[in-house]
Amino acid sequence: MAQANRRRPGGDGPLLSQRTAIVFLLAALTGIGATVLAALAGNVWPVAVSVGGGVVAPAVLFFHQIID
């Protein structure tokens, strides 16, 4: 479904839509949570950060599909 361009000519509009901002926020929180859980499980910080970073992309895809 095509959306109308909401920017006014010569006016400043938002860089991201609300839906996009929520998807990215939830993905970032998921990555942070995975990092903390991996660190609490006894992994060293570089491994924990890698785990958290690896979770972010699937989380973006997941939240993009379920938020309508």
Backbone as a ProteinNet text record, in pm:
[ID]
protein_1_A
[PRIMARY]
MAQANRRRPGGDGPLLSQRTAIVFLLAALTGIGATVLAALAGNVWPVAVSVGGGVVAPAVLFFHQIID
[TERTIARY]
84	0	89.1	70.3	152.6	101.7	194.9	158.1	188.5	106.6	126.7	249.4	318	433.3	383.9	425.7	373.6	456.3	563	646	585.6	591.5	545.4	659.9	631.4	739.3	806.3	936.9	1010.7	1005.3	933.3	922.8	1005.2	1040.9	1115.7	1018.2	1039.8	956.9	1039.5	975.9	1049.1	1139	1253.4	1343.8	1293.1	1226.4	1171.2	1023.8	948.4	808.9	804.3	689.4	675.9	692.5	640.3	650.5	796.5	871.7	1012.7	1091.3	1062.5	1131.8	1102.3	979.3	944.5	1012.1	1016.4	1083.2	1231.1	1297.9	1440.2	1462.8	1374	1386.9	1373.1	1272.8	1254.1	1370.7	1424.2	1539.3	1662.6	1682.5	1796.7	1782.2	1662.5	1640.4	1658.8	1619.2	1640.6	1789.4	1865.7	2010	2078.5	2035	2091.9	2058.7	1935.3	1895.8	1974.8	1996.4	2074.7	2219.7	2273	2409.9	2422.5	2328.4	2332.2	2316.8	2223.6	2204.4	2327	2390.8	2511.5	2625.5	2634.9	2739.7	2712.7	2586.9	2552.9	2571.6	2568.7	2588.7	2735.7	2822.9	2963.8	3051	2995.4	3076.4	3154.2	3269	3345.1	3271.8	3301.3	3226.3	3230.1	3345	3341	3245.4	3238.9	3145.6	3002	2978	2843.3	2794.2	2883	2845.1	2819.8	2896.9	2874.4	2740	2704.8	2573.6	2462.6	2476.1	2374.4	2363.6	2477.5	2474.5	2414	2434.4	2377.2	2227.8	2174.3	2030.8	1953.3	2019.9	1950	1883.7	1954.1	1897.3	1774.4	1778.1	1654.4	1542	1578.6	1476	1408.8	1486.3	1426.8	1328.7	1367.8	1277.9	1152.8	1171.2	1057.7	959.8	1010.3	920.8	860	931.5	875.6	752.7	757.2	644	527.2	554.3	441.1	375.7	447	385.4	321.1	191.7	118.1	47.8
-116.6	0	123.6	208.3	329.1	435.1	502.2	609.3	742.8	838.8	972.5	1035.1	1118.2	1189.2	1293.2	1280.7	1367.4	1493	1507.1	1626.9	1744	1857.5	1979.3	2035.4	2098.9	2161.4	2270.5	2260.4	2360.2	2342.9	2242.7	2221.3	2101.9	2103	1990.1	1887.2	1762.8	1654.1	1558.9	1461.5	1364	1277.2	1236	1149.7	1007.1	962.2	827.7	835.5	739.5	732.4	674.2	685.6	632.2	481.4	414.8	269.2	226.2	293.7	261.1	285.1	394.3	424.1	318.1	271.7	168.2	36.7	1.5	-122.5	-117	-6.8	5	8.5	74.6	78.7	-60.3	-134.8	-269.6	-360.6	-345.1	-426.3	-392.3	-264.4	-224.3	-276.7	-269	-321.4	-472.7	-541.6	-685.5	-717.7	-641.8	-662.3	-635.4	-531	-500.6	-611.3	-658.3	-767.6	-893.9	-926.6	-1045.3	-1030	-908.8	-883.4	-903.7	-849.8	-863.4	-1009.6	-1080.4	-1221.3	-1305	-1276.4	-1349.4	-1320.5	-1196.6	-1162	-1228.6	-1231.9	-1296.5	-1447.6	-1504.3	-1648.4	-1686.6	-1588.1	-1617	-1591.9	-1539.3	-1507.7	-1378.3	-1366.1	-1241.5	-1135	-1006.7	-897.3	-896.4	-923.3	-922.8	-1027.2	-1143.1	-1246.3	-1203.3	-1145.4	-1101.5	-992.4	-900.3	-793.3	-850.5	-949.6	-1015	-1085.9	-1148.7	-1214.6	-1110.6	-1001.5	-896.2	-833.3	-813.4	-757.2	-852.5	-980.4	-1079.8	-1095.9	-1051.5	-1063.4	-946.4	-836.4	-714	-729.1	-782.7	-793.4	-883.8	-1003.6	-1082.6	-1015	-938.2	-868	-760.2	-690.7	-590.2	-657.2	-769.1	-840.4	-889.7	-941.3	-991.9	-880.9	-772.3	-663.5	-592.4	-590	-530.3	-608.6	-739.4	-821.1	-818.1	-814.5	-824.8	-691.1	-580.7	-449.3	-400.6	-383.8	-342.7	-212
0	0	0	-95.4	-107.3	-10.9	53.1	144.6	78.9	112	57.6	121.1	45.1	98.4	197.7	323.5	427.9	448	375.4	392.3	315.8	381.1	314.9	233.1	123.8	46.4	129	143.1	216.8	368	416.8	561.4	605.4	730.4	785.7	839	799.5	847.8	931.4	987.6	1068	979.7	1036.4	960.8	954.9	1061.7	1067.9	1104.1	1053.7	1096	1237.2	1301.5	1436.8	1438	1337.2	1329.6	1317.4	1233.1	1215	1342.4	1410.8	1536	1641.4	1647.9	1745.9	1711.8	1583.4	1542.4	1579.8	1551	1584.6	1735.7	1809.2	1954.3	2015	1972.1	2024.7	1986.9	1865.9	1825.1	1908.1	1936.5	2018.6	2161.2	2216.7	2351.2	2355.8	2250.7	2243.3	2239.3	2161.8	2155.3	2288.1	2357.3	2489.1	2588.3	2584.4	2673.3	2646.9	2519.4	2485.5	2529.9	2519.3	2564.3	2715.1	2789.4	2935	2975.9	2912	2946.7	2911.9	2799.6	2762.5	2859.5	2905.4	3002.3	3137.2	3177.6	3304.2	3297.8	3178.5	3162.4	3173.2	3182.9	3202.2	3081.6	2974.9	2857.3	2880.9	2814.4	2822.8	2741.3	2769	2707.2	2554.3	2490.1	2343.5	2285.5	2348.1	2301.3	2329	2445.5	2480	2384.6	2350.1	2256.4	2116.8	2078.6	1948.7	1945.7	2055.2	2063.6	2052.4	2125.9	2119.7	1982.4	1917.3	1781.9	1680.5	1702.8	1611.9	1626.5	1737	1762.7	1702.8	1677.7	1636.4	1498.1	1400.9	1265.4	1261.3	1320.9	1322.2	1401	1505	1582	1497.1	1414.7	1324.7	1229.7	1171.5	1081	1153.1	1273.5	1351.6	1386.5	1443.1	1483.8	1363.3	1251.7	1129.4	1082.7	1099.2	1053.8	1150.3	1281.7	1373.7	1405.1	1384	1410.6	1282.3	1288.7	1168.3	1189.9
[MASK]
++++++++++++++++++++++++++++++++++++++++++++++++++++++++++++++++++++

